[in-house]
Amino acid sequence: MIPTLEWLPTGVNFLDQTKLPLEETYVLATDYRQVATVIRDMIVRGAPAIGVSAAMGVALGVSQSSAKDLATLNAEVATISDTLAATRPTAVNLFWAIERMRQRYNALAAANTSIPEIKAALIAEARQMYDEDIAACKAMGAHGAELLPQTGTVLTHCNAGALATCGYGTALGVIRAAVERGHTIDVFADETRPYLQGARLTAWELLHDNIPTTVLCDNMAGSLMRQGKIQAVIVGADRIAANGDTANKIGTYSVAVLAKEHGIPFYVAAPLSTIDPATAHGDLIPIEQRAATEVTHSNGRQMTPNGAAIQNPAFDVTPAKYITAIITERGVLRAPYEQSIAAMMKQAASEPELAAI
């Protein structure tokens, strides 16, 4: 698999996604602050990968602590967690992962566990989350493969593949699973302005797996749908509200509306950790605003006139009414999403060993 991130004795090693597709290089984060920078600067990106990266950042920070008592370590854990949580506001997996690590730490501290044992346990927890993420992606692929056409073209937006996870991918994992089962699928990859995750990352990793891929400018999808050249759309997610409203990379909403107009199924693939039951609907999802230079400049060259105002929201929200199904590691959710999501989350809580297959 493509090595998106890896725990090493010296730190956390990240494939630098800002350099793809032309340069395959790695960034070694040797402390938790460097992990935070890697997340914030999108060297690693994609909600599941961000979550596991944050977990490894917590483990790395605690492992390097010189604290001699739990009171001092408690304060350090709070600082580490807050630093990592401040990196990107929309991807709920970030906060889910940090909270899971905090709960593990709190349980160990409450039991008066020795500091060396706490350090080892948190490293093990983060590495377990890595393994769980890959397993969840493969389970999503198994659940979603049959939803895709036996023969046809599938459109995807942004990158929800191995590069956005610890391996295999969410939306692209479903495509991979369908191809592995004998489906003949071509992929249309929206370029995904302004950061070009589709053109740079999705195309790179699908061609790496010999899956035929065509890159589209973001404004081409509607015309191709009208011509009958797209049979399904599948995307990932950064946060799914309790009612099924879904935040994903900016431009996803437009694609969903176009798919609905043309009678094309629109699927979202995401792990349960991306579902946020505490967020009732999409209007409550915080939307990250990124630097204007991502829009004004391309390859270091300014493309817009001085003085032009810039909008650069990283995400938009697709209302649940446009989503045909949400594919998770535990199965496929369908409308009414308030009910299906609540039922699946309840089942996951009662059977936690199945939460990540």
Salt bridges, closest charged atoms under 4 A:
ASP16 OD2 - LYS19 NZ 3.72
GLU125 OE2 - ARG100 NE 2.85
GLU125 OE1 - ARG104 NE 3.67
GLU132 OE1 - ARG100 NH1 2.84
GLU146 OE2 - HIS183 NE2 3.66
ASP190 OD2 - HIS157 ND1 2.94
GLU205 OE1 - ARG176 NH2 2.60
ASP209 OD2 - ARG176 NE 2.54
ASP209 OD1 - HIS208 ND1 3.47
ASP276 OD2 - ARG239 NH1 3.00
GLU288 OE1 - ARG88 NH2 2.89
GLU288 OE2 - ARG290 NH1 2.80
GLU294 OE2 - ARG290 NE 2.82
GLU351 OE1 - ARG330 NH2 3.26
